[in-house]
Amino acid sequence: MTDMSERLLDAEEDTMEGKYLTFPLGDEEYGLEIRHVTEIVGILRITVVPDMPSFVRGVINLRGKVIPVMDVRIRFGLGQKSYDDHTCIVVVNLSGVAVGLIFDTVSEVLSISDDQIDPPPAVRKGESSRFIKGLGKIGESVKILLDVQKLLYDEEIRRLEEAV
């Protein structure tokens, strides 16, 4: 996990344009812009914080910094899965707050240009569809690209800030 994290994060900011960290969730493949990723670590001990939404698993101590962690499977209504050696925490910046996103595993970093991205389908906008930035077409497959800044509502971000 450390080698991949170092390779991903050694790139300079301007070379991150159009790059997406991809990961499987359920039967689909998702991606988020690599420029929002600050670090990728293996699963760490999570301290439960009372009165948080069910998808916020608690907080971790990452080299002396307390960071709230959110299980993306639970956030998307896919249910909880036991954590294992492949489970990782992707630390991202959500509206100025460092938040750890728990994924079963990460796949790869892909370059997806704007002309390969279609807008989300114009279906009924539900709770989870607000997270979708677009649909990336890679060969015969489609990656659901997430808007990392919309994974939490403003009120949820405030509650996380208060918790840490």
C-alpha positions as semicolon CSV with decimal commas, in nm:
position;residue;x (nm);y (nm);z (nm)
1;M;0,000;0,000;0,000
2;T;0,282;0,239;0,080
3;D;0,453;0,204;-0,260
4;M;0,129;0,278;-0,448
5;S;0,056;0,574;-0,221
6;E;0,402;0,715;-0,283
7;R;0,374;0,669;-0,662
8;L;0,033;0,835;-0,671
9;L;0,124;1,129;-0,459
10;D;0,470;1,204;-0,600
11;A;0,313;1,348;-0,915
12;E;0,300;1,726;-0,938
13;E;-0,035;1,907;-0,914
14;D;-0,048;2,011;-1,281
15;T;0,002;1,653;-1,399
16;M;-0,304;1,539;-1,201
17;E;-0,555;1,701;-1,436
18;G;-0,781;1,434;-1,584
19;K;-0,646;1,159;-1,357
20;Y;-0,884;0,946;-1,152
21;L;-0,822;0,695;-0,874
22;T;-1,054;0,402;-0,950
23;F;-1,202;0,150;-0,711
24;P;-1,471;-0,119;-0,716
25;L;-1,788;-0,090;-0,504
26;G;-2,043;-0,365;-0,538
27;D;-2,066;-0,456;-0,907
28;E;-1,953;-0,118;-1,039
29;E;-1,625;0,064;-1,085
30;Y;-1,598;0,421;-0,952
31;G;-1,342;0,695;-0,977
32;L;-1,252;1,019;-0,803
33;E;-1,018;1,293;-0,912
34;I;-0,668;1,220;-0,788
35;R;-0,607;1,588;-0,716
36;H;-0,835;1,557;-0,410
37;V;-0,635;1,262;-0,271
38;T;-0,370;1,351;-0,014
39;E;-0,277;1,002;0,103
40;I;-0,363;0,632;0,083
41;V;-0,306;0,412;0,388
42;G;-0,407;0,065;0,498
43;I;-0,691;0,022;0,742
44;L;-0,607;0,164;1,086
45;R;-0,770;0,139;1,429
46;I;-1,092;0,341;1,419
47;T;-1,220;0,513;1,732
48;V;-1,600;0,535;1,733
49;V;-1,743;0,883;1,790
50;P;-2,100;0,894;1,925
51;D;-2,387;1,068;1,746
52;M;-2,242;1,047;1,394
53;P;-2,423;0,920;1,083
54;S;-2,392;0,542;1,041
55;F;-2,155;0,574;0,744
56;V;-1,908;0,778;0,954
57;R;-1,721;0,495;1,123
58;G;-1,527;0,721;1,361
59;V;-1,183;0,880;1,361
60;I;-0,826;0,763;1,309
61;N;-0,499;0,900;1,442
62;L;-0,278;0,946;1,137
63;R;0,067;1,054;1,254
64;G;-0,080;1,273;1,529
65;K;-0,365;1,417;1,323
66;V;-0,722;1,309;1,402
67;I;-0,914;1,238;1,081
68;P;-1,279;1,131;1,052
69;V;-1,338;0,824;0,835
70;M;-1,639;0,740;0,624
71;D;-1,724;0,396;0,484
72;V;-1,820;0,463;0,122
73;R;-2,002;0,126;0,089
74;I;-2,237;0,224;0,372
75;R;-2,274;0,580;0,235
76;F;-2,395;0,433;-0,095
77;G;-2,633;0,189;0,077
78;L;-2,432;-0,120;-0,019
79;G;-2,403;-0,251;0,337
80;Q;-2,098;-0,311;0,549
81;K;-1,823;-0,552;0,455
82;S;-1,553;-0,684;0,686
83;Y;-1,223;-0,503;0,653
84;D;-0,923;-0,705;0,535
85;D;-0,566;-0,662;0,408
86;H;-0,691;-0,498;0,087
87;T;-0,913;-0,243;0,265
88;C;-0,766;0,104;0,250
89;I;-0,834;0,456;0,365
90;V;-0,804;0,724;0,098
91;V;-0,757;1,061;0,268
92;V;-0,920;1,342;0,070
93;N;-0,989;1,709;0,123
94;L;-1,364;1,778;0,153
95;S;-1,433;2,150;0,170
96;G;-1,110;2,211;0,361
97;V;-1,157;1,913;0,598
98;A;-0,936;1,602;0,575
99;V;-1,163;1,297;0,560
100;G;-1,070;0,932;0,519
101;L;-1,278;0,731;0,273
102;I;-1,280;0,357;0,337
103;F;-1,270;0,144;0,020
104;D;-1,252;-0,235;-0,018
105;T;-0,948;-0,178;-0,238
106;V;-0,822;0,064;-0,501
107;S;-0,773;-0,041;-0,862
108;E;-0,556;0,202;-1,057
109;V;-0,511;0,559;-1,166
110;L;-0,662;0,627;-1,509
111;S;-0,639;0,926;-1,740
112;I;-0,990;1,026;-1,848
113;S;-1,016;1,332;-2,069
114;D;-1,318;1,563;-2,065
115;D;-1,433;1,431;-2,403
116;Q;-1,455;1,081;-2,251
117;I;-1,691;1,201;-1,975
118;D;-2,068;1,215;-2,021
119;P;-2,297;1,392;-1,775
120;P;-2,489;1,172;-1,531
121;P;-2,817;1,036;-1,670
122;A;-3,112;1,271;-1,630
123;V;-3,312;1,040;-1,406
124;R;-3,480;1,119;-1,079
125;K;-3,216;1,284;-0,864
126;G;-3,192;1,071;-0,553
127;E;-2,971;1,078;-0,248
128;S;-2,682;0,892;-0,410
129;S;-2,706;1,048;-0,758
130;R;-2,595;1,384;-0,621
131;F;-2,247;1,235;-0,572
132;I;-2,204;1,162;-0,944
133;K;-1,994;1,406;-1,145
134;G;-2,013;1,211;-1,470
135;L;-1,963;0,880;-1,648
136;G;-1,616;0,808;-1,782
137;K;-1,599;0,591;-2,093
138;I;-1,288;0,373;-2,098
139;G;-1,292;0,127;-2,388
140;E;-1,603;-0,087;-2,341
141;S;-1,639;-0,004;-1,971
142;V;-1,792;0,287;-1,783
143;K;-1,652;0,435;-1,461
144;I;-1,889;0,627;-1,234
145;L;-1,697;0,944;-1,151
146;L;-1,773;1,092;-0,812
147;D;-1,782;1,455;-0,708
148;V;-1,578;1,418;-0,391
149;Q;-1,695;1,756;-0,260
150;K;-2,056;1,632;-0,250
151;L;-2,000;1,312;-0,052
152;L;-2,107;1,500;0,261
153;Y;-2,367;1,768;0,318
154;D;-2,250;2,096;0,477
155;E;-2,419;1,997;0,805
156;E;-2,232;1,664;0,809
157;I;-1,902;1,840;0,745
158;R;-1,973;2,074;1,041
159;R;-2,045;1,775;1,264
160;L;-1,717;1,612;1,161
161;E;-1,525;1,933;1,230
162;E;-1,683;1,949;1,576
163;A;-1,600;1,583;1,643
164;V;-1,231;1,635;1,575
